[in-house]
């Protein structure tokens, strides 16, 4: 078969093709957003509500969310428009990354992205971890101790719960991925000042009690760049630097 070149794709179906991974880098908030939709359990089995959520990958702040009774490109379009206006993005470059679901590629959303001059980016087909930041926050959401696994009594209850979750996540939660500052603090540029204060406190503690320290103080430097789906070399530099 090799000699007769019969080891290639045969048949009428389209030959499989390799698609490159979407890689983006954010050096400040409102440069790269990711978004997705997840199910929220309803009052009875088989009934769900849909949580639309947009996350800034640099600051980890939730910049937009809504809960609806259905999935649609129209709902996504309105959410992106509201978040874009609220964050005062204006004409600054912005990438919006998502998976390949129909609401993500619907005409309403694509038209809105074109009007706002927002670049669209998509995960590879059938590759779930290409949108890791969105998957991570949904996992954080559903693993909250007060998450009603037996279902929300109504869509109003679901919206009230998500409102409280987002406020806590943005303003109270100290995120380990950004050196234990809150996403809201990182988003408005307070992160470097907080890191400077921590380094001062740690240096003073080491000077006062040197016997408690076997090496240098903890690394309190926020990453200068955050990568979405980094290449292996970028990931290694991010983890070690």
C-alpha positions as CSV (number, residue, x, y, z in Angstrom):
1,X,0.0,0.0,0.0
2,X,2.9,2.3,0.7
3,X,4.4,1.5,-2.7
4,X,1.1,2.3,-4.4
5,X,0.5,5.4,-2.3
6,X,-2.7,4.0,-0.8
7,X,-2.1,5.1,2.7
8,X,-3.6,8.5,2.2
9,X,-7.1,9.6,2.9
10,X,-9.7,8.0,0.6
11,X,-13.4,8.5,0.0
12,X,-15.8,11.3,-0.5
13,X,-15.6,12.8,3.0
14,X,-13.3,15.7,3.7
15,X,-9.8,14.8,4.7
16,X,-9.0,15.6,8.3
17,X,-6.9,18.7,8.7
18,X,-4.6,19.9,11.5
19,X,-5.7,23.3,12.9
20,X,-3.2,25.5,14.7
21,X,-3.9,26.4,18.4
22,X,-5.1,29.9,19.1
23,X,-2.4,31.6,21.2
24,X,-2.8,35.1,22.5
25,X,-0.9,37.2,25.1
26,X,-2.3,40.0,27.3
27,X,0.0,42.5,29.0
28,X,-2.8,44.6,30.5
29,X,-6.5,44.2,31.2
30,X,-9.0,44.5,28.3
31,X,-6.7,43.0,25.7
32,X,-7.9,39.4,25.7
33,X,-11.2,38.2,26.9
34,X,-12.6,34.6,26.9
35,X,-16.2,33.6,27.2
36,X,-18.4,30.6,27.4
37,X,-21.8,29.3,28.4
38,X,-22.6,26.7,31.1
39,X,-25.7,25.1,32.4
40,X,-27.2,25.9,35.7
41,X,-29.7,23.3,37.1
42,X,-33.3,24.3,37.1
43,X,-36.2,23.5,39.5
44,X,-36.8,20.1,37.9
45,X,-34.8,17.5,36.1
46,X,-34.3,18.4,32.4
47,X,-34.8,22.2,33.0
48,X,-31.7,24.3,32.8
49,X,-30.7,28.0,32.8
50,X,-27.7,29.2,30.9
51,X,-24.9,31.3,32.4
52,X,-23.1,33.5,29.8
53,X,-19.8,34.7,31.3
54,X,-16.9,36.8,30.0
55,X,-13.5,36.8,31.7
56,X,-10.5,39.0,31.3
57,X,-7.5,36.6,31.2
58,X,-5.0,39.2,32.5
59,X,-6.8,40.3,35.6
60,X,-9.2,37.3,35.9
61,X,-12.0,39.7,36.4
62,X,-15.5,38.8,35.3
63,X,-16.3,41.7,33.0
64,X,-19.7,40.5,31.9
65,X,-22.3,37.9,32.7
66,X,-26.0,37.1,32.2
67,X,-28.4,34.2,32.9
68,X,-30.9,33.3,30.2
69,X,-33.4,30.5,29.6
70,X,-31.9,29.7,26.2
71,X,-28.6,29.7,24.2
72,X,-28.6,32.2,21.4
73,X,-26.2,34.5,19.5
74,X,-28.5,37.4,20.2
75,X,-28.0,37.1,23.9
76,X,-24.3,36.8,23.5
77,X,-24.2,39.8,21.2
78,X,-26.0,42.0,23.8
79,X,-23.7,40.8,26.6
80,X,-20.5,41.6,24.6
81,X,-21.8,45.0,23.7
82,X,-22.6,45.8,27.3
83,X,-19.2,44.6,28.6
84,X,-17.4,46.5,25.8
85,X,-19.2,49.7,26.8
86,X,-18.8,49.2,30.6
87,X,-15.1,48.6,30.3
88,X,-14.6,51.6,28.0
89,X,-12.6,49.6,25.5
90,X,-13.4,52.0,22.7
91,X,-11.2,51.4,19.7
92,X,-8.4,49.6,21.6
93,X,-7.5,46.2,20.2
94,X,-9.4,43.4,21.9
95,X,-9.5,39.6,21.3
96,X,-12.6,37.6,22.3
97,X,-11.9,33.8,22.6
98,X,-14.5,31.1,22.8
99,X,-15.2,27.5,21.7
100,X,-17.0,26.6,18.6
101,X,-20.6,26.5,19.8
102,X,-23.4,27.9,17.6
103,X,-24.0,31.0,19.8
104,X,-20.3,31.8,19.5
105,X,-20.4,31.8,15.7
106,X,-24.0,33.1,15.1
107,X,-24.6,36.1,12.8
108,X,-25.7,38.4,15.5
109,X,-22.5,38.1,17.6
110,X,-20.2,38.2,14.5
111,X,-21.9,41.4,13.3
112,X,-21.4,42.9,16.8
113,X,-17.8,42.0,16.9
114,X,-17.2,43.5,13.5
115,X,-18.9,46.7,14.5
116,X,-16.9,46.9,17.8
117,X,-13.6,46.0,15.9
118,X,-13.1,43.0,18.2
119,X,-11.1,40.1,16.9
120,X,-12.7,36.7,17.3
121,X,-10.7,33.6,18.3
122,X,-11.8,30.0,18.6
123,X,-10.7,26.8,20.2
124,X,-9.8,23.8,18.1
125,X,-12.7,21.5,17.3
126,X,-13.3,18.9,20.1
127,X,-10.5,20.3,22.2
128,X,-12.0,21.3,25.6
129,X,-8.8,22.8,27.2
130,X,-8.3,25.5,24.5
131,X,-10.5,27.7,26.6
132,X,-9.0,26.9,30.0
133,X,-9.7,30.2,31.8
134,X,-13.4,29.9,31.1
135,X,-13.5,26.3,32.2
136,X,-11.6,27.1,35.3
137,X,-14.1,29.8,36.5
138,X,-17.1,27.6,35.8
139,X,-15.4,24.9,38.0
140,X,-14.9,27.5,40.7
141,X,-18.5,28.5,40.4
142,X,-20.0,25.0,40.7
143,X,-17.6,24.0,43.6
144,X,-18.8,26.8,45.8
145,X,-20.1,25.4,49.1
146,X,-23.4,27.2,48.7
147,X,-23.9,26.2,45.1
148,X,-27.5,24.7,44.8
149,X,-26.7,21.4,43.2
150,X,-30.3,20.3,43.5
151,X,-31.3,23.2,41.2
152,X,-32.4,26.9,41.3
153,X,-36.0,27.5,42.1
154,X,-36.3,30.1,39.3
155,X,-34.3,32.1,36.9
156,X,-34.5,35.0,39.3
157,X,-32.9,32.9,42.0
158,X,-30.2,31.9,39.6
159,X,-29.4,35.5,38.7
160,X,-29.3,36.5,42.4
161,X,-26.9,33.7,43.2
162,X,-24.6,34.5,40.2
163,X,-24.6,38.2,41.2
164,X,-23.3,37.3,44.6
165,X,-20.8,34.9,43.3
166,X,-19.4,37.4,40.7
167,X,-19.1,40.1,43.4
168,X,-17.3,37.8,45.7
169,X,-15.0,36.4,42.9
170,X,-14.1,39.9,41.7
171,X,-13.7,41.8,44.9
172,X,-13.3,39.4,47.8
173,X,-11.6,36.3,46.4
174,X,-7.8,36.4,46.5
175,X,-6.8,34.6,43.3
176,X,-3.8,32.3,43.5
177,X,-3.0,32.8,39.8
178,X,-2.3,36.5,40.3
179,X,-0.4,36.2,43.6
180,X,-3.4,36.5,45.9
181,X,-4.8,39.9,44.9
182,X,-8.4,40.2,43.9
183,X,-9.3,40.3,40.2
184,X,-10.8,43.8,40.7
185,X,-7.5,45.1,42.2
186,X,-5.5,43.7,39.4
187,X,-7.9,45.1,36.8
188,X,-7.6,48.7,38.0
189,X,-3.8,48.5,38.4
190,X,-3.4,48.1,42.1
191,X,-1.5,44.9,41.8
192,X,2.0,46.3,41.6
193,X,1.5,48.6,44.6
194,X,0.2,45.6,46.7
195,X,3.2,43.5,45.6
196,X,5.6,46.3,46.6
197,X,3.9,46.5,50.1
198,X,4.2,42.7,50.5
199,X,7.9,42.7,49.6
200,X,8.5,45.4,52.1
201,X,6.7,43.5,54.9
202,X,8.5,40.2,54.0
203,X,11.9,42.0,53.9
204,X,11.3,43.5,57.3
205,X,10.3,40.2,58.8
206,X,13.4,38.5,57.4
207,X,15.6,41.2,58.8
208,X,14.0,40.9,62.2
209,X,13.9,37.1,62.4
210,X,16.6,35.8,60.0
211,X,16.6,32.4,61.7
212,X,13.2,31.7,60.3
213,X,14.4,32.1,56.7
214,X,16.4,29.5,54.9
215,X,16.6,31.5,51.6
216,X,15.2,34.6,50.0
217,X,11.7,36.0,50.5
218,X,8.8,34.8,48.4
219,X,8.5,36.0,44.8
220,X,6.0,38.8,44.9
221,X,6.2,39.8,41.2
222,X,3.1,39.8,39.1
223,X,3.6,38.3,35.6
224,X,4.1,40.9,33.0
225,X,2.3,38.8,30.4
226,X,-0.5,36.3,30.6
227,X,-0.8,33.7,27.8
228,X,-3.9,32.0,26.5
229,X,-2.8,28.6,25.3
230,X,0.9,29.3,25.4
231,X,3.5,27.3,23.4
232,X,5.7,25.1,25.5
233,X,8.5,27.6,25.5
234,X,6.2,30.4,26.6
235,X,4.7,28.2,29.3
236,X,8.1,27.3,30.7
237,X,9.1,31.0,30.9
238,X,5.9,32.0,32.6
239,X,6.2,29.2,35.2
240,X,9.9,30.0,36.0
241,X,9.8,33.7,35.6
